[in-house]
Amino acid sequence: MLGSKRHRTLGTDLGLRWINTDVAKVGGGGPISPKSFVCGYCNNPLSGIVGYHAVRTDERGNNSNDILAKIYICHHCEEPTYFSNDGRQVPGSAFGGRVSHIPSKDVEVLYDESRDCMKVNAYTAAVMCSRKLLMNIAVSEGADEGQSFASYVRYLANPVCKFR
């Protein structure tokens, strides 16, 4: 288990070491600093305090005082979330919110897939899913199948469409 009390080191062959902050002090820096974020796995908001620091090691395996990155462990689902020094979160939290009253389970799955693509920076896949989503919605609202994407957008933008 990631949150266990024993010291763990990972990636030492890469010139860095992940140190469990439950038991280790990094160059006198103490435990991992609290961070508020939304878990990319369970979508729960939290303020993480359990995790790991990544520090650079020298050729003898000694730790530097520089913290290169952090991993926080979610106290809801116990999954790890990586944060780079520039604040990038992997996996990120899902983009957008839940939508109620989606008429089709297939459309709901496609919407969730598009949100999941956004949280891992797979923007091209998110756009493809979103375009397919709009096409499905247009057809479910009465548009003819087999039309162009632009025609579906025009259909949904039409004031007569009950979707609006």
Secondary structure, DSSP 8 states (H G I E B T S, - for coil): -TT-SS-----GGGTEEEEETTT--STT--S---EEEE-TTT--EEEE--EEEEEEE-TT--EEEEEEEEEEE-TTT--EEEEETT--EES---SS---S--S-HHHHHHHHHHHHHHHTT-HHHHHHHHHHHHHHHHHHTT--TT--HHHHHHHHHSTT-TT-
